[in-house]
Amino acid sequence: MIGFDAPALQQRLGDADFKRREGSVETWQYRFQTCVVDYFLYPENADQAVRNWAWRSPVIGGRLDAKACRRALAERDQNS
């Protein structure tokens, strides 16, 4: 998803479950039972583009199941 602009990210994954703005950077968070994924959008031309991302367990201090998280992302992508 690196390089996607905001409309492309929304088309692929739907509306973010949570959005936050810090300065010029906007974070779009997608929450799943297995993980939480954040996409960081930075200003680029007339829109914003994904320049970084991070994933983690949905429970603080929990272990990330990367395989299950990728599966959840793929399912959301297919359903959007």
Secondary structure, 3 states (H helix, E strand, C coil): CCCCEHHHHHHHHCCCCEEEEECCEEEEEEECCCCEEEEEEEEECCEEEEEEEEEECCCCCCCCCHHHHHHHHHHHHHHC
